[in-house]
Amino acid sequence: MVFTGKRPNNLGISNGKLASCPNSPNCVSSQSPDASHQIAPLTFTSTPEEAITNLKQIIESLPRTKIITESKDYLYAEFKSALLGFVDDVEFYLDRNANVIHVRSASRLGQSDLGVNRQRIETIRANFK
């Protein structure tokens, strides 16, 4: 059985912001105002182009991952769990003025993600230069 769920229709950037996290604990966002969903953005000292290229290479190196949408300042990827095929929607928004990449990682289904979304972003951060 595969638990893919439907792709959300609120993804992307609106007025310089990624979508808000739902009330459930299975989402993290660097733009979230509340502590339970808050995570630091990725920071970079390279050019924005090098930063987004580096990020894309890290995402593509991770298992069960597919980049769905890509532009010069935005990446959206789907991450699928190994066991039951749960899909998480992960977005990255490059803020050229602040030298950061905002992140949002959210499970499509269920309530708790057992910290998977937060851990994923920290894994990406650890590999991001």
C-alpha positions as CSV (number, residue, x, y, z in Angstrom):
1,M,0.0,0.0,0.0
2,V,1.3,3.5,-0.9
3,F,0.3,6.6,1.0
4,T,1.1,9.3,-1.5
5,G,-1.9,11.6,-0.9
6,K,-2.7,14.5,-3.2
7,R,-0.2,17.2,-4.1
8,P,-1.2,20.4,-2.2
9,N,-2.5,23.3,-4.2
10,N,-0.9,26.0,-1.9
11,L,2.7,25.4,-2.8
12,G,5.0,28.0,-4.3
13,I,5.8,31.6,-3.3
14,S,3.3,34.2,-2.5
15,N,4.4,37.7,-1.6
16,G,7.9,36.4,-0.8
17,K,6.6,33.7,1.5
18,L,6.2,29.9,1.4
19,A,2.9,28.4,2.5
20,S,2.2,28.4,6.3
21,C,2.5,25.2,8.2
22,P,-0.8,23.5,9.2
23,N,-1.5,23.1,12.9
24,S,-0.3,19.5,12.9
25,P,3.3,18.9,14.1
26,N,4.4,17.3,10.8
27,C,5.8,20.5,9.2
28,V,8.7,22.8,9.6
29,S,9.3,26.2,8.0
30,S,12.0,28.8,8.2
31,Q,9.2,31.4,7.8
32,S,6.9,30.1,10.6
33,P,6.2,32.5,13.4
34,D,5.6,29.7,16.0
35,A,8.4,27.8,17.7
36,S,7.0,24.3,17.1
37,H,7.3,24.7,13.3
38,Q,10.3,27.1,13.2
39,I,13.6,26.0,11.7
40,A,16.5,28.1,10.6
41,P,16.9,28.9,6.9
42,L,20.0,27.7,5.0
43,T,22.6,30.4,4.8
44,F,25.2,30.8,2.0
45,T,28.3,32.9,1.3
46,S,28.6,31.9,-2.4
47,T,26.7,33.4,-5.2
48,P,22.9,32.7,-5.3
49,E,23.4,30.7,-8.4
50,E,26.1,28.5,-6.8
51,A,23.9,28.1,-3.7
52,I,20.9,26.8,-5.6
53,T,23.1,24.5,-7.8
54,N,24.6,23.1,-4.6
55,L,21.2,22.6,-3.0
56,K,19.9,20.8,-6.1
57,Q,22.9,18.4,-6.1
58,I,22.2,17.6,-2.5
59,I,18.5,17.0,-3.1
60,E,19.3,14.8,-6.1
61,S,21.7,12.7,-4.1
62,L,19.1,11.8,-1.5
63,P,17.1,8.6,-1.9
64,R,13.5,8.5,-3.2
65,T,13.5,12.1,-4.2
66,K,12.1,13.9,-7.2
67,I,12.4,17.5,-8.1
68,I,9.0,18.7,-9.4
69,T,9.5,22.4,-10.0
70,E,12.6,24.4,-10.4
71,S,13.3,28.1,-11.2
72,K,16.2,30.4,-10.4
73,D,14.9,31.2,-6.9
74,Y,12.7,28.2,-6.1
75,L,12.9,24.4,-5.8
76,Y,10.1,22.0,-5.0
77,A,10.8,18.3,-4.4
78,E,8.9,15.3,-3.3
79,F,10.5,12.9,-0.8
80,K,9.0,9.5,-0.4
81,S,9.4,7.3,2.7
82,A,11.0,3.9,2.2
83,L,8.5,1.8,4.2
84,L,5.0,2.9,3.2
85,G,5.6,5.5,0.5
86,F,4.5,8.5,2.4
87,V,5.2,11.7,0.5
88,D,6.6,14.9,2.0
89,D,6.5,18.2,0.1
90,V,9.7,20.1,0.5
91,E,10.2,23.7,-0.8
92,F,13.2,26.0,-1.0
93,Y,13.0,29.7,-1.7
94,L,16.2,31.7,-2.4
95,D,16.2,35.1,-0.8
96,R,18.9,36.9,-2.7
97,N,18.8,40.0,-0.5
98,A,19.3,38.1,2.8
99,N,21.7,35.4,1.5
100,V,19.4,32.7,2.8
101,I,17.3,29.9,1.4
102,H,14.0,29.6,3.2
103,V,12.8,26.0,3.6
104,R,9.4,24.3,4.2
105,S,9.1,20.6,4.6
106,A,5.6,19.1,5.3
107,S,4.0,15.7,5.3
108,R,1.0,15.3,3.1
109,L,-0.8,12.8,5.3
110,G,-1.0,12.0,9.0
111,Q,-0.5,14.0,12.1
112,S,3.0,13.3,13.5
113,D,6.1,12.7,11.4
114,L,8.3,11.7,14.3
115,G,10.6,14.6,13.5
116,V,11.4,13.4,9.9
117,N,10.8,16.8,8.3
118,R,13.1,18.6,10.7
119,Q,15.7,15.9,10.4
120,R,15.6,16.1,6.6
121,I,16.3,19.8,6.6
122,E,19.1,19.4,9.1
123,T,20.7,16.6,6.9
124,I,20.5,19.0,3.9
125,R,22.0,21.8,6.0
126,A,24.9,19.5,7.1
127,N,25.7,18.9,3.5
128,F,25.1,22.4,2.3
129,K,28.2,24.6,1.9
